[in-house]
Amino acid sequence: MAYTARKEAECKEFFDAPDVLAAKIKYLAKLVKRSKHFVAFTGAGISTAAGIADYRSGINTALDTGAGKWAKDAARKAGRADEIKAPKRKKISSFKAVPTAAHMSLVALMTTGPKYLKYLISQNTDGLHRRSGIPVDQMSELHGNGTIEFCKKCGKEFMRDYKCRKSLRKQMGKDHFTGRYCTVARCGGKLHDTIVNFGENLPQTPLAKAEANSEPCDLMLSLGSSLTVTPAADMPQLVGEEWQNETSGKDEHEDGDDGATHHLVIVNLQATPLDHLCSKKTRIFAKIDDVMIGLMKELELEIPQWNLNRFLKVKLEHIAHRDDLRKCTISGVDIDGINASVFTGVKLRNNGQKLQHTNIHSKYDKIAKFLPDEYVFHIPSTLQIDDINHDEEKEPQNEENENENDDNKNEEVQVEVEKKKGLVVELSFYEHYQEPKLLIALNDYLKFLEKQDGEVVMRLVFDLKAQQWRVGSVEQQMTDADIGKLWKVFDATQNDDD
């Protein structure tokens, strides 16, 4: 990709003076408040503060992540490797990266207060916007998501807690087959990564939604994009040209207000080909986090702390000719309900007795070489809570212990939790954020399905600062606007494969 790198002179970085930057941020806040359809457009630059290097930063960049990939490749090819400025921070995997202040500001702008931000268009494949909490239906990842693969045959999507592309087989260029196969009953289609390479068409649905939101957009905020890759860059250009038409022949006022109803705001340290479509006050030369932190202060909105969210699905179904047992399928999902491979292990105990999972191995298991998407167990059709070593065991005083795991608790308490009465699931994770195992007593959650088949979904929140899991009560899960809609009761006539 070195051929796509800019010349070093084009990589020159600029910084607005502090007073100038403050005035621009104040004006941006004014535009946000009066906007009717505010859209954000992000590029690789928004993730540099998370420790993920971009592509086009020059070999002498001020960014802690150091020179961009293509700039380094070009410098080495030109025999200038010794001129590459060493990064100030260690490179980090996108799976261990924490969404930045800018990422979380966008979440707050879209989901809290006046909800100014209506849509987000991203060129990034690192998955940080989705992980940060941006609603899936209000975002277009135009160039794909490195954590999502899909079945070409049935269309089913799968989210992974590992890199989809090149994680199982060597993929080159436009070869998108990951080596894994669909686990949907009677399908078995090939799974393909969603990354869009140069020369490939953008995915139709995300592109159509992005274009549909660009049409009514009166304020587009471009964060960390070079604005050189089309057709993505055509959308900011559209808004900028509206501004240009509205201000043609008019002088800009002292306060920067030109009377236009459309504005393109570009935040980038380097010059872009669309700079002429901005006013002096809407072309901002500063680090993205600095701009977004300042903007949130002007808008008097808090930047939320990011916590890792995982989602557990428990599905209960009848078993033909077995009134004493039910099929219990435990799996991970994402917030929109798609399968998510986020568990490295699932164990289930009923009143202290370990249950063996009964997964049916398909012909693709040996090929996949990855952990199963679902863990299947047979559990008693009627869940009862029996006493376990009642004379010897003491009940924990804090009821929250049923749903929380503190990694600092001693082994004695861990054993006590493992022997909890009723149905208890133990979940293990990939530990990208040093997540400890989590144990959850399921009986209360499954009362919803006491006499019928269906599935419940639970939000699991990992607080990185406290290094502790939190799991809401049954009522909290059911009233969660995102999670409650995923709770389902199956029609009595629905078969096991539906």
C-alpha positions in Angstrom: 0.0 0.0 0.0 3.1 2.3 0.0 2.0 3.7 -3.3 -1.0 5.3 -1.6 1.2 7.3 0.8 1.5 11.1 0.5 4.7 12.9 -0.2 6.4 13.9 3.0 5.8 17.6 2.2 2.1 16.8 2.1 2.3 15.2 5.5 3.2 18.5 7.2 1.2 19.0 10.4 -0.3 22.3 11.6 -1.6 23.3 15.0 -4.0 26.1 15.8 -2.9 28.5 18.5 -4.7 27.9 21.9 -6.9 31.0 21.6 -7.8 30.3 18.0 -8.6 26.7 18.8 -10.9 27.8 21.7 -12.8 30.1 19.4 -13.2 27.4 16.8 -14.5 25.0 19.4 -17.0 27.5 20.7 -18.2 28.1 17.2 -18.5 24.4 16.6 -20.7 24.1 19.7 -22.9 26.8 18.3 -23.3 24.9 15.0 -24.1 21.7 16.9 -26.8 23.3 18.9 -28.6 24.8 15.9 -28.1 21.7 13.6 -31.1 19.7 12.5 -29.3 16.7 11.1 -25.7 16.4 12.5 -23.5 13.6 11.0 -20.0 12.6 12.1 -17.5 11.2 9.6 -14.5 9.4 11.0 -11.2 8.1 9.7 -8.2 6.4 11.2 -7.1 9.6 13.0 -9.8 9.2 15.7 -8.2 5.9 16.9 -4.6 7.1 17.2 -5.2 8.3 20.8 -6.2 4.7 21.6 -2.8 3.5 20.4 -3.7 2.4 16.9 -1.5 3.9 14.3 -3.0 5.5 11.2 -1.9 5.2 7.6 -0.9 8.6 6.4 0.9 10.4 9.2 4.4 11.5 8.2 7.7 10.1 9.5 8.0 13.2 11.7 4.5 13.2 13.1 3.6 14.7 16.5 1.3 11.8 17.2 2.5 9.3 19.9 1.7 6.4 17.7 4.4 7.5 15.2 4.4 7.5 11.4 1.5 5.9 9.5 1.9 2.5 7.9 2.1 3.7 4.4 4.4 6.6 5.2 6.8 4.2 6.9 6.6 1.8 3.9 7.3 4.6 1.5 10.3 5.8 3.6 11.8 2.4 3.8 11.4 1.9 0.1 13.2 5.3 -0.5 16.1 4.3 1.8 15.0 6.7 4.5 14.2 4.2 7.3 16.6 5.9 9.7 14.6 9.1 9.4 11.4 7.5 10.7 10.5 9.0 14.1 10.1 6.4 16.8 6.6 6.1 18.3 6.2 7.3 21.9 3.9 4.5 22.8 3.8 0.8 22.2 1.6 -0.4 19.4 -1.7 -1.9 20.7 -4.1 -4.4 19.2 -7.5 -3.1 18.3 -8.9 -5.8 20.5 -7.1 -4.4 23.6 -7.7 -0.7 22.6 -10.0 1.4 24.8 -12.3 3.8 22.9 -11.0 7.3 23.2 -12.5 10.5 24.6 -13.6 11.3 21.1 -15.2 7.9 20.6 -17.1 8.3 23.9 -18.1 11.9 23.1 -19.8 10.7 19.9 -21.7 8.1 21.9 -22.9 10.8 24.3 -23.8 13.2 21.5 -25.9 10.4 19.9 -27.5 8.8 23.0 -27.8 11.4 25.8 -29.3 14.9 26.4 -30.6 16.5 23.2 -29.1 13.7 21.1 -27.6 16.1 18.6 -25.8 13.5 16.6 -28.1 11.7 14.2 -25.7 9.4 12.3 -22.1 8.3 12.1 -20.2 7.3 9.0 -16.8 5.6 9.5 -14.0 4.5 7.3 -12.4 2.5 10.1 -12.3 -1.3 10.4 -11.1 -1.4 14.0 -14.6 -1.9 15.5 -14.1 0.7 18.2 -17.2 2.7 17.3 -19.4 -0.4 17.7 -17.6 -1.4 20.9 -17.9 2.1 22.3 -21.7 2.0 22.3 -22.7 3.8 19.1 -26.2 2.3 18.2 -25.7 -0.1 15.3 -28.7 1.2 13.4 -27.2 4.7 13.4 -23.8 3.9 12.0 -22.3 2.9 8.6 -18.9 1.1 8.7 -18.2 1.7 5.0 -14.9 -0.2 4.8 -16.1 -3.1 7.0 -15.4 -4.3 10.5 -12.4 -6.6 11.3 -14.4 -8.4 13.9 -17.4 -9.4 11.8 -17.7 -12.1 9.2 -20.8 -13.3 7.3 -22.2 -16.3 5.5 -22.3 -15.8 1.7 -25.1 -18.5 1.5 -27.6 -17.4 4.2 -26.4 -14.0 5.1 -25.9 -14.7 8.8 -23.4 -12.5 10.6 -20.9 -13.5 13.3 -18.9 -11.2 15.5 -15.6 -12.5 16.8 -13.4 -11.5 19.7 -10.4 -12.2 17.4 -9.4 -11.0 14.0 -11.6 -12.5 11.3 -9.2 -12.0 8.4 -6.1 -14.1 8.2 -6.8 -15.7 11.6 -7.2 -19.2 10.2 -5.9 -19.2 6.7 -3.6 -16.9 4.6 -5.8 -14.5 2.7 -4.4 -12.3 -0.1 -6.0 -9.4 -1.8 -9.7 -10.0 -2.6 -9.8 -13.4 -1.1 -12.3 -13.0 1.7 -13.0 -16.6 2.7 -11.8 -16.8 6.3 -11.7 -20.6 6.4 -14.7 -20.9 8.8 -18.2 -22.1 8.0 -21.7 -21.1 8.9 -23.1 -22.9 11.9 -26.7 -22.3 11.0 -28.6 -25.6 10.8 -28.5 -27.1 7.3 -26.4 -24.2 5.9 -22.6 -24.7 6.3 -21.9 -21.9 3.9 -18.4 -20.3 3.7 -17.8 -17.3 6.0 -16.3 -14.2 4.5 -14.7 -11.2 6.2 -16.2 -7.8 5.7 -13.1 -5.8 5.0 -13.2 -3.6 1.8 -9.9 -3.5 0.0 -8.9 -0.9 -2.6 -10.7 -1.4 -5.8 -13.6 -3.2 -4.2 -17.2 -1.8 -4.0 -18.5 -0.6 -0.7 -21.2 -2.7 0.9 -24.6 -1.7 -0.5 -26.7 -1.3 2.7 -24.2 0.7 4.8 -23.4 2.9 1.7 -27.1 3.6 1.0 -27.8 4.5 4.7 -24.7 6.8 4.7 -25.8 8.6 1.6 -29.4 8.8 2.9 -28.2 10.6 6.0 -25.8 12.8 4.1 -28.6 14.2 1.9 -30.4 16.1 4.8 -27.1 16.7 6.7 -26.6 20.4 7.6 -23.5 19.8 9.8 -20.9 17.2 9.0 -18.0 16.8 11.4 -15.0 15.0 9.8 -12.6 13.6 12.4 -9.2 12.2 11.4 -10.0 11.4 7.8 -7.6 12.4 4.9 -10.8 12.8 2.8 -9.0 11.3 -0.2 -10.8 8.0 -0.5 -13.9 7.9 -2.6 -16.8 7.3 -2.7 -16.7 7.8 1.1 -15.3 11.3 0.8 -18.0 12.3 -1.6 -20.4 12.7 1.3 -18.4 15.4 3.2 -17.8 17.0 -0.1 -21.6 17.2 -0.7 -22.1 19.1 2.5 -19.1 21.3 1.9 -20.4 22.2 -1.6 -23.8 23.2 -0.1 -21.9 25.6 2.2 -19.9 26.9 -0.8 -23.0 27.6 -2.8 -24.7 29.4 0.1 -21.7 31.6 0.8 -20.5 32.4 -2.7 -19.9 36.1 -3.1 -20.6 36.8 0.6 -18.1 38.0 3.2 -17.5 36.2 6.4 -18.5 38.1 9.5 -16.1 38.9 12.3 -17.6 36.2 14.5 -17.2 33.7 11.7 -20.9 33.3 11.1 -21.5 33.4 7.4 -25.2 32.9 7.5 -25.0 29.5 5.8 -27.3 26.6 6.8 -24.8 23.9 5.8 -21.3 23.4 7.3 -18.5 21.0 6.9 -16.1 20.9 9.8 -12.7 19.2 9.3 -10.5 18.2 12.2 -7.1 17.0 10.9 -3.5 18.0 11.5 -2.7 17.7 7.8 -4.2 19.6 4.9 -7.0 17.8 3.0 -8.4 18.2 -0.5 -11.7 19.5 0.9 -10.3 22.3 3.0 -11.6 24.9 0.5 -15.1 23.8 1.4 -14.7 25.0 5.0 -14.8 28.5 6.5 -11.8 29.7 8.5 -13.6 28.7 11.7 -14.6 25.3 10.6 -11.2 24.1 9.5 -9.6 22.9 12.8 -5.9 21.9 13.1 -5.7 20.1 16.4 -5.7 16.6 18.0 -9.2 15.1 17.9 -9.5 14.4 21.6 -8.6 18.0 22.4 -11.4 19.2 20.1 -14.0 16.8 21.4 -13.2 17.3 25.1 -13.5 21.1 24.5 -16.7 20.7 22.5 -18.4 18.6 25.3 -17.5 21.3 27.9 -19.0 24.0 25.7 -22.2 21.8 25.3 -22.2 21.0 29.1 -22.3 17.3 28.4 -20.4 14.6 30.2 -18.1 12.2 28.4 -19.1 8.8 29.7 -16.6 6.3 31.0 -16.2 3.3 28.7 -17.0 -0.1 30.2 -16.8 -3.4 28.2 -20.2 -4.8 27.5 -20.8 -8.4 26.7 -24.1 -10.1 26.1 -25.1 -13.6 27.2 -28.0 -15.5 25.6 -29.6 -18.4 27.3 -32.1 -20.4 25.1 -34.4 -23.0 26.5 -36.3 -25.6 24.3 -38.3 -28.7 24.8 -36.8 -32.1 23.9 -39.0 -34.5 22.1 -40.2 -37.4 24.2 -38.3 -36.1 27.3 -40.6 -34.4 29.8 -37.8 -34.5 32.4 -35.2 -32.5 30.4 -34.9 -29.3 28.4 -32.3 -28.2 25.9 -30.3 -25.2 27.2 -28.1 -23.4 24.7 -25.7 -20.8 26.0 -24.0 -18.3 23.6 -22.7 -14.8 23.2 -24.5 -12.2 21.1 -23.9 -8.6 20.3 -26.3 -5.8 21.1 -28.2 -6.3 17.8 -28.6 -10.0 18.4 -26.0 -11.3 16.0 -23.9 -14.3 17.2 -20.7 -13.1 19.0 -17.8 -15.5 19.9 -16.8 -13.8 23.1 -16.5 -16.8 25.4 -13.5 -19.1 25.6 -15.3 -21.5 27.8 -18.8 -22.1 29.3 -19.5 -24.4 32.3 -22.8 -25.2 33.8 -23.7 -26.6 37.3 -27.0 -27.5 38.7 -27.0 -27.4 42.5 -23.3 -28.0 42.5 -23.4 -30.8 40.0 -21.4 -30.2 36.8 -23.4 -30.7 33.6 -21.7 -32.0 30.4 -22.3 -30.0 27.3 -23.8 -32.0 24.5 -22.8 -30.1 21.4 -23.3 -32.0 18.2 -20.1 -31.8 16.2 -20.5 -31.0 12.6 -18.2 -31.9 9.7 -16.8 -28.4 9.8 -15.6 -28.5 13.4 -12.2 -29.9 12.5 -11.8 -27.3 9.8 -12.8 -24.4 12.0 -10.2 -25.0 14.7 -12.0 -22.4 16.8 -14.2 -22.6 19.9 -17.9 -23.3 19.3 -20.4 -20.4 18.9 -22.9 -22.2 21.2 -22.7 -24.5 24.2 -25.5 -27.0 24.5 -26.6 -28.7 27.8 -29.5 -30.8 29.0 -31.0 -29.4 32.2 -33.9 -30.5 34.4 -37.2 -29.4 32.9 -38.1 -28.0 36.4 -35.4 -26.0 38.0 -35.2 -26.5 41.8 -32.9 -25.1 44.4 -31.6 -27.8 46.7 -29.5 -27.5 49.8 -25.8 -28.2 49.2 -23.7 -29.1 52.2 -26.2 -27.0 54.2 -24.6 -27.7 57.5 -21.1 -26.7 56.4 -21.7 -23.9 53.9 -22.4 -20.3 54.8 -24.5 -18.2 52.6 -22.8 -15.0 51.4 -24.2 -11.9 53.1 -24.1 -9.7 50.0 -26.7 -10.7 47.5 -24.8 -9.1 44.7 -22.2 -11.9 45.0 -24.6 -14.0 42.9 -24.0 -11.8 39.9 -20.6 -10.2 40.5 -17.1 -11.6 40.4 -14.3 -9.6 42.1 -10.9 -10.9 40.9 -9.4 -9.9 44.3 -11.7 -12.3 46.3 -10.0 -15.3 47.9 -10.3 -18.8 46.6 -12.6 -19.8 49.5 -15.3 -17.3 48.3 -14.8 -18.5 44.7 -15.5 -22.1 45.8 -18.6 -20.9 47.7 -19.9 -19.1 44.6 -19.3 -22.2 42.4 -21.4 -24.2 44.8 -24.4 -21.8 44.6 -27.8 -23.3 44.7 -29.6 -23.8 41.4 -28.3 -23.4 37.9 -25.0 -21.5 37.8 -23.1 -20.7 34.6 -19.3 -20.0 34.6 -18.1 -17.9 31.7 -14.4 -17.5 30.6 -13.3 -14.7 28.2 -10.4 -13.9 25.9 -9.0 -11.5 28.6 -8.1 -8.7 26.2 -8.9 -6.4 29.1 -7.9 -8.9 31.8 -11.5 -9.9 32.4 -11.8 -12.6 35.1 -14.2 -15.5 35.0 -17.8 -14.7 35.7 -20.3 -16.8 37.5 -24.1 -16.1 37.3 -27.0 -17.8 39.2 -29.6 -18.3 36.4 -32.7 -19.5 38.2 -34.3 -16.0 38.6 -33.6 -15.1 35.0 -35.1 -18.3 33.6 -38.4 -18.0 35.5 -39.5 -16.0 32.5 -39.3 -19.4 30.6 -40.6 -21.6 33.3 -43.4 -23.1 31.3 -42.5 -22.1 27.7 -39.6 -22.2 25.3 -37.7 -19.1 24.4 -34.5 -17.1 25.1 -33.3 -14.4 27.5 -30.4 -12.0 26.9 -28.3 -10.4 29.7 -26.0 -7.5 29.6 -22.6 -8.2 31.3 -20.7 -5.0 32.2 -17.0 -5.1 33.0 -15.7 -2.0 34.8 -12.0 -1.7 33.7 -11.1 0.6 36.6 -12.6 -1.6 39.3 -11.7 -4.8 37.3 -15.1 -6.2 38.2 -18.1 -7.6 36.4 -21.6 -6.2 37.0 -24.8 -8.1 36.0 -28.2 -6.3 36.4 -31.2 -7.9 38.1 -34.0 -9.6 36.1 -36.0 -6.4 36.2 -33.1 -4.3 35.0 -32.4 -6.6 32.1 -36.0 -6.7 31.0 -36.4 -2.9 31.2 -33.1 -2.3 29.4 -34.2 -0.7 26.1 -31.6 -2.6 24.1 -31.8 -6.0 25.9 -35.5 -6.4 26.7 -36.4 -6.5 23.1 -34.1 -9.6 22.6 -36.1 -11.6 25.2 -38.3 -14.0 23.3 -41.0 -16.6 23.8 -41.3 -19.2 21.1 -44.5 -20.3 19.5 -45.5 -23.8 20.6 -45.4 -25.0 17.0 -41.9 -23.7 16.4 -39.4 -26.5 15.8 -36.0 -26.9 17.3 -34.2 -25.7 14.2 -36.1 -22.3 13.9 
